[in-house]
């Protein structure tokens, strides 16, 4: 019989369990991406959707990162509430990861929503590590800058697909602090 020390056995079990969890996450993300249902459009309050996403993420980051929403004025949009929730959660999570990677002491994510009679504009600005890749790479399925920490590379592909299905345009750039600036504009329908 092979004598394996408890330590190395535990280490192997840890590795296996981590990899099973990573595979689970990948399968989950992949099936979400492959089976993205057509959006069901209803009139929704964008501010309510955003506030609920902010509240969820704020619990995870304690007070390390402030998430600030500019508007209190109500903005309504014909959209699929679940799908837009996924868009906002993915963008917020990417900002949180970028701020954590840069070890910023006063992490900040600043969200603003503006509208005119034709379009609704969103901007998400953070003071994280910024974007080092072009949009075409970032929205490519399985492209990830976070291999080590378990990124599957499907988050922004899903975001891009949902935004496109909502007749929207997604743009990425860096802001003055070196962090990311994500812009989304939707035509009012």
Secondary structure, 3 states (H helix, E strand, C coil): CCCCCHHHHHHHHHHHHHHHHHHHHHHHHHHHHHCCCCCCCEEEEHHHHHHHHHHHHHHHHCCCEEEEECCCCCCEEEECHHHHHHHHHHHHHHHHHHHHHCCCCCEEEEEEEEECCCEEEEEEEECCCCCCCCHHHHCCCCCCCCCCCCCCCCHHHHHHHHHHHCCEEEEEEECCCCCEEEEEEEECC
